[in-house]
Amino acid sequence: MILRFTYLALVLLALTDGCAIYHPQPLSPESAAAGLAARSLHDEGLRQFMAQNLGHAPAVWPMPQWDLDALTLAAWYYHPDMAVARAQVATARAEKKVAGERPEPGVSFSPQYTSNPADLSPWTLGYALDLPWETAGKRAKRVAVATAGERSADYQLAAAAWQVRSRLRTALLTLWAAQETTTWLDRQLADESALFTLLEHRLAAGEIASVELAQARMTLEQIRLAAEDAHKQRQLARVGLAQAIGVPGPVLSDASIDFHGEVEEPSFSRLPPADELQKQALQARPDILAALADYDTAEANLRLEIARQYPDLNFGPGYTWDQGAKRWSLGVSLTLPVFNRNRGAIEKATADRAASRARFEAVQTRVLGDLENARASFESGCESLRAADELEHQQQAQFAADQSRFDAGEIGRIEFLQSRAQYDAAAAARVNSLVQAQTAFAALQDAVQRPLDGAGPASPLTSPP
């Protein structure tokens, strides 16, 4: 008897030997804030992440300049939206593992004590196994549901990566526009200040009327306010860029930003054909594919619920030792489908599939509208940019001619400053037109969720080390 209990204890110990152990990971606002403050563009983990995604390590570290592609990788490394999307992928993969696991067998031990005469043992020992057997391929169908869910999570990660890149590009363009606008407004303010001083002298000499000086003062104040606002916008734009990356603002204080690729003039003629853009947008966008995977999940779940109307079997072989008699038994149990036959769950799964189809078609309809609006806006933006370029060239040519005349003494300093102020205003207007065209180009790229200039990674290949 003691040997039997010892053997049973050893079996139970062996079964629990491979159990997972809980490892606490406490979270506190203080430690999280310290981790955020410690982020930088010099981090070794960031360098490894960039090497994994680029296929090679950066030639120089820390990098002397950061362009859109390099900052995109930094944002994919740091931005919290990416951490959330990666966590969802890990959850989906774990759910797939759970779905593929077979149900664990059970074992029972039922000793009985009976007040028998002295020559008989009072103990009756009973052992039984519980072996579940799933019918109708339920495990394979659960795996199909989880596989579709894993695909959806992967596509949602790619969609999150594009959204992070899109916001980063917008922040980068906003910073460049603020810096350029500040430069031109500061120069225009200097010219208007010098012009106002000259007009004051002319008014004192009685050469002009006071109303002319009042108009000049109003123009000067308007430009001064615009310049002050531009300086504020430049500071906010740098903070916005840091937020788009997921790092504190001071991290970018000593970073050299390369804007070259984002300030080139976009061309409507270099776009792929309209049918190709529509195909990319409606068939290859990550969120479109994620919605399609969600429909596949609903379809697979409906198959699973239909299979669940067939009951599973439980086999229970048993052994009983009773006063030296050895009794073997085989029990079979199942749930009788006499009341609902899982009809409620099947009806719900059918409705979920219809809802998933409707959501998929709604996403495609919205994407098609976004694409058409983006193409029209981009075409209009390119036309406005061409007009702004032409105006700037005309003002530049006029200013060059007026400068030659000023150097030759043919015009006075007031006329020269007025000409340069007009050129500065045209240059600032051209910056605004370029920003509008680039913004429309960004919206067009967002409509297909991929770079249309052939530059930059489309989605992260690896997770942070």
C-alpha positions as CSV (number, residue, x, y, z in Angstrom):
1,M,0.0,0.0,0.0
2,I,2.8,2.4,0.9
3,L,4.5,1.6,-2.3
4,R,1.4,2.4,-4.3
5,F,1.1,5.9,-2.7
6,T,4.8,6.5,-3.2
7,Y,4.5,5.6,-6.9
8,L,1.6,8.0,-7.3
9,A,3.4,10.8,-5.6
10,L,6.4,10.3,-7.9
11,V,4.1,10.4,-11.0
12,L,2.5,13.7,-9.8
13,L,5.9,15.2,-9.1
14,A,7.1,14.3,-12.6
15,L,4.0,15.8,-14.2
16,T,4.6,19.2,-12.4
17,D,8.4,19.3,-13.1
18,G,8.1,21.3,-16.3
19,C,5.7,23.9,-15.1
20,A,6.4,27.6,-15.9
21,I,7.5,29.8,-13.0
22,Y,6.0,33.3,-12.5
23,H,8.5,36.1,-12.8
24,P,7.1,39.5,-11.5
25,Q,7.7,42.6,-13.6
26,P,6.6,45.5,-11.5
27,L,5.7,48.7,-13.3
28,S,5.8,52.2,-11.8
29,P,5.4,55.7,-13.2
30,E,8.8,56.6,-11.8
31,S,10.7,53.9,-13.6
32,A,8.7,54.4,-16.8
33,A,9.5,58.2,-16.8
34,A,13.2,57.5,-16.2
35,G,13.2,55.2,-19.2
36,L,11.6,57.8,-21.4
37,A,14.1,60.5,-20.3
38,A,17.0,58.1,-21.0
39,R,16.1,57.7,-24.7
40,S,18.6,59.1,-27.2
41,L,19.7,58.7,-30.8
42,H,23.0,57.3,-29.6
43,D,21.5,54.2,-28.0
44,E,23.3,50.9,-28.8
45,G,20.0,49.1,-29.0
46,L,18.9,51.5,-31.7
47,R,22.1,50.9,-33.6
48,Q,21.5,47.1,-33.6
49,F,17.8,47.6,-34.6
50,M,18.9,49.7,-37.6
51,A,21.6,47.2,-38.6
52,Q,19.0,44.4,-38.5
53,N,16.5,46.3,-40.7
54,L,19.0,47.8,-43.1
55,G,21.0,44.6,-43.5
56,H,24.2,46.5,-42.4
57,A,25.3,48.6,-39.5
58,P,25.4,52.4,-40.0
59,A,28.8,53.5,-41.4
60,V,29.3,56.0,-38.6
61,W,27.8,55.9,-35.1
62,P,26.4,58.2,-33.8
63,M,25.1,59.2,-37.1
64,P,26.2,62.7,-38.2
65,Q,22.9,63.3,-40.0
66,W,19.4,62.0,-39.8
67,D,17.1,61.8,-42.8
68,L,13.6,60.5,-43.1
69,D,14.7,56.8,-43.5
70,A,17.0,56.9,-40.4
71,L,14.4,58.8,-38.3
72,T,11.8,56.3,-39.4
73,L,13.8,53.4,-38.0
74,A,14.3,55.4,-34.8
75,A,10.6,55.9,-34.5
76,W,9.9,52.3,-35.2
77,Y,12.3,51.5,-32.3
78,Y,10.9,54.1,-29.8
79,H,7.3,55.0,-30.6
80,P,4.8,53.5,-28.2
81,D,2.3,52.7,-31.1
82,M,4.9,50.2,-32.4
83,A,5.3,48.6,-28.9
84,V,1.5,48.2,-28.7
85,A,1.3,46.6,-32.2
86,R,4.2,44.3,-31.4
87,A,2.5,43.2,-28.2
88,Q,-0.7,42.4,-30.2
89,V,1.4,40.3,-32.6
90,A,2.9,38.4,-29.7
91,T,-0.5,37.9,-28.2
92,A,-1.9,36.5,-31.5
93,R,1.0,34.1,-31.8
94,A,0.5,32.9,-28.3
95,E,-3.2,32.4,-29.1
96,K,-2.3,30.3,-32.1
97,K,-0.1,28.1,-29.8
98,V,-3.0,27.7,-27.4
99,A,-5.4,26.8,-30.2
100,G,-3.1,24.0,-31.3
101,E,-2.8,22.4,-27.9
102,R,-4.5,19.2,-27.3
103,P,-6.8,18.9,-24.3
104,E,-5.0,17.5,-21.3
105,P,-6.0,14.0,-20.0
106,G,-7.2,13.7,-16.4
107,V,-6.6,11.1,-13.7
108,S,-8.6,10.3,-10.6
109,F,-7.8,8.3,-7.5
110,S,-10.7,7.2,-5.3
111,P,-9.8,5.1,-2.3
112,Q,-12.7,3.8,-0.2
113,Y,-12.6,2.6,3.4
114,T,-15.1,-0.1,4.5
115,S,-15.7,-1.5,7.9
116,N,-15.0,-5.1,7.0
117,P,-14.3,-8.1,9.3
118,A,-10.8,-8.3,10.7
119,D,-9.6,-10.8,8.1
120,L,-10.5,-8.5,5.1
121,S,-8.7,-5.2,4.1
122,P,-10.9,-2.2,4.7
123,W,-9.5,-0.4,1.6
124,T,-10.8,-0.4,-1.9
125,L,-8.5,1.5,-4.4
126,G,-9.9,2.9,-7.6
127,Y,-8.0,4.6,-10.4
128,A,-9.5,6.2,-13.6
129,L,-8.2,8.2,-16.6
130,D,-10.2,10.8,-18.4
131,L,-9.1,10.9,-22.1
132,P,-10.9,13.7,-24.1
133,W,-11.3,13.2,-27.8
134,E,-12.3,16.2,-29.9
135,T,-14.5,15.4,-32.9
136,A,-15.2,17.1,-36.2
137,G,-11.7,18.5,-36.5
138,K,-12.2,21.2,-33.9
139,R,-8.5,21.6,-33.1
140,A,-7.6,22.2,-36.7
141,K,-10.5,24.7,-37.0
142,R,-9.3,26.5,-33.8
143,V,-5.8,26.7,-35.4
144,A,-7.3,28.2,-38.5
145,V,-9.1,30.9,-36.5
146,A,-5.9,31.8,-34.6
147,T,-3.8,31.7,-37.8
148,A,-6.1,34.3,-39.5
149,G,-5.9,36.4,-36.3
150,E,-2.1,36.2,-36.4
151,R,-2.1,37.4,-40.0
152,S,-4.4,40.3,-39.0
153,A,-2.0,41.3,-36.2
154,D,0.9,41.2,-38.6
155,Y,-0.9,43.5,-41.1
156,Q,-1.9,45.8,-38.2
157,L,1.7,46.0,-37.2
158,A,2.6,47.1,-40.8
159,A,-0.3,49.6,-40.8
160,A,0.9,51.0,-37.5
161,A,4.5,51.3,-38.9
162,W,3.2,53.3,-41.9
163,Q,1.2,55.6,-39.6
164,V,4.2,56.3,-37.5
165,R,6.3,57.0,-40.7
166,S,3.5,59.2,-42.1
167,R,3.3,61.3,-38.9
168,L,7.1,61.5,-38.8
169,R,7.2,62.8,-42.4
170,T,4.6,65.4,-41.7
171,A,6.5,66.6,-38.6
172,L,9.7,66.7,-40.6
173,L,8.1,68.8,-43.3
174,T,6.5,71.1,-40.7
175,L,9.9,71.7,-39.1
176,W,11.5,72.5,-42.5
177,A,8.7,74.8,-43.4
178,A,8.9,76.6,-40.1
179,Q,12.7,77.1,-40.4
180,E,12.4,78.3,-44.0
181,T,9.5,80.6,-43.2
182,T,11.4,82.0,-40.2
183,T,14.5,82.7,-42.4
184,W,12.5,84.6,-45.1
185,L,10.4,86.5,-42.6
186,D,13.4,87.6,-40.6
187,R,15.0,88.9,-43.8
188,Q,11.8,90.6,-44.8
189,L,11.5,92.1,-41.3
190,A,15.0,93.5,-41.6
191,D,14.2,95.0,-45.0
192,E,10.9,96.5,-43.8
193,S,12.6,97.9,-40.7
194,A,15.2,99.6,-42.8
195,L,12.6,100.9,-45.2
196,F,10.5,102.3,-42.3
197,T,13.6,104.1,-41.0
198,L,14.2,105.7,-44.4
199,L,10.5,106.7,-44.7
200,E,10.8,108.3,-41.2
201,H,13.7,110.5,-42.5
202,R,11.7,111.4,-45.6
203,L,8.7,112.4,-43.5
204,A,10.9,114.5,-41.3
205,A,12.3,116.2,-44.5
206,G,8.7,116.8,-45.7
207,E,9.2,114.5,-48.7
208,I,6.3,112.2,-48.0
209,A,2.9,112.3,-46.3
210,S,2.3,110.8,-42.9
211,V,-0.3,108.4,-44.3
212,E,2.5,106.7,-46.3
213,L,4.5,106.2,-43.1
214,A,1.4,104.9,-41.3
215,Q,1.0,102.2,-44.0
216,A,4.6,101.3,-43.7
217,R,4.3,101.0,-40.0
218,M,1.3,98.7,-40.3
219,T,3.1,96.5,-42.8
220,L,6.1,96.4,-40.5
221,E,4.0,95.3,-37.5
222,Q,2.3,92.6,-39.5
223,I,5.6,91.2,-40.6
224,R,7.0,91.4,-37.1
225,L,4.0,89.5,-35.7
226,A,4.4,86.9,-38.4
227,A,8.1,86.5,-37.7
228,E,7.4,86.1,-34.0
229,D,4.8,83.5,-34.7
230,A,7.2,81.7,-37.1
231,H,9.8,81.4,-34.4
232,K,7.2,79.9,-32.0
233,Q,6.1,77.5,-34.7
234,R,9.7,76.4,-35.3
235,Q,10.1,75.5,-31.6
236,L,6.8,73.7,-31.6
237,A,7.7,71.9,-34.8
238,R,11.0,70.5,-33.3
239,V,9.0,69.3,-30.2
240,G,6.5,67.7,-32.6
241,L,9.2,65.9,-34.5
242,A,10.6,64.5,-31.2
243,Q,7.1,63.3,-30.3
244,A,6.7,61.7,-33.7
245,I,9.9,59.7,-33.0
246,G,9.0,58.9,-29.4
247,V,11.9,60.7,-27.7
248,P,12.2,63.7,-25.4
249,G,12.5,67.1,-27.1
250,P,16.1,67.8,-25.9
251,V,17.3,64.7,-27.8
252,L,17.0,66.6,-31.1
253,S,18.9,69.7,-29.8
254,D,22.2,68.5,-31.2
255,A,20.9,66.3,-34.0
256,S,21.5,67.4,-37.6
257,I,18.4,66.9,-39.7
258,D,18.7,66.2,-43.5
259,F,15.5,67.6,-45.2
260,H,16.8,67.1,-48.7
261,G,14.5,64.3,-49.8
262,E,11.4,65.9,-48.3
263,V,11.7,69.3,-49.9
264,E,12.2,68.4,-53.6
265,E,9.5,69.5,-55.9
266,P,7.0,66.6,-56.4
267,S,5.9,65.9,-59.9
268,F,2.4,64.7,-60.8
269,S,3.7,63.3,-64.1
270,R,6.1,60.8,-62.3
271,L,3.2,59.1,-60.5
272,P,2.3,55.5,-61.4
273,P,-0.7,55.1,-63.6
274,A,-4.1,55.7,-61.9
275,D,-5.1,52.0,-62.3
276,E,-1.9,50.9,-60.7
277,L,-2.4,53.2,-57.8
278,Q,-5.9,52.0,-57.3
279,K,-4.8,48.4,-57.4
280,Q,-2.1,49.1,-54.7
281,A,-4.6,51.0,-52.6
282,L,-7.5,48.5,-52.7
283,Q,-5.5,45.3,-52.7
284,A,-2.1,45.8,-51.0
285,R,-2.7,48.3,-48.1
286,P,-1.9,46.7,-44.8
287,D,-5.2,47.8,-43.2
288,I,-7.0,46.4,-46.2
289,L,-5.2,43.1,-45.8
290,A,-5.9,43.2,-42.0
291,A,-9.6,43.7,-42.6
292,L,-9.5,40.7,-45.1
293,A,-7.7,38.6,-42.4
294,D,-10.4,39.6,-39.9
295,Y,-13.0,38.3,-42.4
296,D,-11.0,35.1,-42.7
297,T,-11.0,34.9,-38.9
298,A,-14.8,35.3,-38.8
299,E,-15.2,32.7,-41.6
300,A,-13.0,30.2,-39.7
301,N,-14.8,30.9,-36.5
302,L,-18.1,30.1,-38.1
303,R,-16.7,26.7,-39.2
304,L,-15.5,26.1,-35.7
305,E,-19.0,26.9,-34.2
306,I,-20.6,24.6,-36.7
307,A,-18.2,21.8,-35.7
308,R,-19.0,22.4,-32.0
309,Q,-22.6,21.3,-32.5
310,Y,-21.1,17.7,-32.6
311,P,-20.3,16.5,-29.1
312,D,-16.8,15.6,-28.0
313,L,-16.1,12.2,-26.4
314,N,-14.5,11.4,-23.1
315,F,-13.0,7.9,-22.6
316,G,-12.5,6.9,-19.0
317,P,-10.6,3.6,-18.6
318,G,-10.4,2.6,-14.9
319,Y,-9.0,0.0,-12.6
320,T,-10.2,-0.9,-9.1
321,W,-8.6,-3.2,-6.5
322,D,-11.2,-4.6,-4.2
323,Q,-10.1,-7.3,-1.7
324,G,-7.7,-8.7,-4.2
325,A,-10.1,-8.6,-7.0
326,K,-8.9,-6.6,-10.0
327,R,-11.7,-4.9,-11.9
328,W,-11.2,-3.1,-15.2
329,S,-13.7,-0.7,-16.7
330,L,-14.1,1.5,-19.8
331,G,-16.4,4.5,-19.6
332,V,-17.5,6.7,-22.4
333,S,-19.3,10.0,-21.9
334,L,-20.6,12.8,-24.2
335,T,-22.9,15.8,-24.1
336,L,-26.3,15.1,-25.6
337,P,-27.2,17.7,-28.2
338,V,-30.9,17.8,-27.3
339,F,-31.6,21.4,-26.5
340,N,-29.8,24.0,-28.6
341,R,-27.2,22.2,-30.7
342,N,-25.0,25.4,-30.5
343,R,-27.4,27.3,-32.7
344,G,-27.0,30.6,-30.8
345,A,-23.2,30.6,-31.2
346,I,-23.6,29.6,-34.9
347,E,-26.0,32.5,-35.5
348,K,-23.7,34.9,-33.8
349,A,-20.7,33.7,-35.8
350,T,-22.7,34.1,-39.0
351,A,-23.6,37.7,-38.0
352,D,-19.9,38.3,-37.2
353,R,-18.9,37.1,-40.6
354,A,-21.5,39.4,-42.3
355,A,-20.2,42.3,-40.2
356,S,-16.6,41.6,-41.1
357,R,-17.6,41.6,-44.8
358,A,-19.3,45.0,-44.3
359,R,-16.3,46.4,-42.5
360,F,-14.0,45.2,-45.3
361,E,-16.1,46.7,-48.0
362,A,-16.4,50.0,-46.0
363,V,-12.6,50.2,-45.7
364,Q,-12.2,49.7,-49.4
365,T,-14.8,52.3,-50.2
366,R,-13.1,54.8,-47.8
367,V,-9.7,54.1,-49.3
368,L,-11.0,54.6,-52.8
369,G,-12.5,58.0,-51.8
370,D,-9.2,59.0,-50.1
371,L,-7.2,58.0,-53.2
372,E,-9.4,60.1,-55.5
373,N,-9.3,63.1,-53.3
374,A,-5.6,62.8,-52.8
375,R,-4.9,62.6,-56.5
376,A,-7.0,65.7,-57.1
377,S,-5.4,67.6,-54.3
378,F,-1.9,66.6,-55.4
379,E,-2.6,67.7,-59.0
380,S,-3.9,71.0,-57.8
381,G,-0.9,71.4,-55.4
382,C,1.5,70.8,-58.3
383,E,-0.3,73.5,-60.3
384,S,-0.1,76.0,-57.5
385,L,3.6,75.2,-56.9
386,R,4.3,75.8,-60.6
387,A,2.6,79.2,-60.4
388,A,4.6,80.0,-57.2
389,D,7.8,79.0,-58.9
390,E,7.1,81.2,-61.8
391,L,6.2,84.2,-59.5
392,E,9.4,83.7,-57.5
393,H,11.5,83.5,-60.7
394,Q,9.9,86.7,-61.9
395,Q,10.5,88.5,-58.6
396,Q,14.0,87.2,-58.5
397,A,14.7,88.5,-62.0
398,Q,13.1,91.8,-61.1
399,F,15.2,92.1,-57.9
400,A,18.4,91.3,-59.8
401,A,17.6,94.0,-62.3
402,D,16.7,96.5,-59.5
403,Q,19.9,95.6,-57.6
404,S,21.9,96.4,-60.8
405,R,20.1,99.7,-61.1
406,F,20.7,100.4,-57.4
407,D,24.4,99.7,-57.8
408,A,24.5,102.0,-60.8
409,G,22.7,104.8,-58.8
410,E,19.6,104.7,-61.0
411,I,17.2,104.0,-58.1
412,G,17.3,104.9,-54.4
413,R,17.6,102.6,-51.4
414,I,13.8,102.7,-50.7
415,E,13.0,101.3,-54.1
416,F,15.8,98.7,-53.7
417,L,14.4,97.6,-50.3
418,Q,10.8,97.5,-51.7
419,S,12.0,95.2,-54.5
420,R,13.8,92.9,-52.2
421,A,10.9,92.7,-49.8
422,Q,8.7,91.7,-52.8
423,Y,11.2,89.0,-53.6
424,D,11.3,87.8,-50.0
425,A,7.5,87.6,-50.0
426,A,7.4,85.6,-53.2
427,A,10.0,83.2,-51.8
428,A,8.0,82.7,-48.6
429,A,4.9,82.1,-50.7
430,R,6.8,79.5,-52.7
431,V,7.7,77.7,-49.5
432,N,4.1,77.6,-48.5
433,S,3.1,76.2,-52.0
434,L,5.9,73.6,-51.7
435,V,4.6,72.5,-48.3
436,Q,1.1,72.2,-49.6
437,A,2.2,70.2,-52.6
438,Q,4.3,67.9,-50.4
439,T,1.4,67.6,-47.9
440,A,-0.8,66.5,-50.8
441,F,1.8,64.1,-52.0
442,A,2.0,62.6,-48.4
443,A,-1.8,62.2,-48.5
444,L,-1.5,60.3,-51.8
445,Q,1.2,58.0,-50.2
446,D,-1.1,57.5,-47.2
447,A,-3.9,56.4,-49.6
448,V,-1.7,53.5,-50.8
449,Q,0.4,53.3,-47.6
450,R,3.7,52.9,-49.3
451,P,6.4,55.3,-50.5
452,L,5.8,56.5,-54.1
453,D,9.3,57.9,-54.6
454,G,10.9,54.5,-54.1
455,A,12.6,55.5,-50.9
456,G,12.5,54.2,-47.4
457,P,11.5,50.9,-45.7
458,A,7.9,50.1,-45.9
459,S,7.6,48.2,-42.6
460,P,9.8,47.0,-39.8
461,L,11.5,43.6,-40.3
462,T,12.5,43.0,-36.7
463,S,11.5,43.9,-33.2
464,P,13.9,45.9,-30.9
465,P,16.6,43.6,-29.4
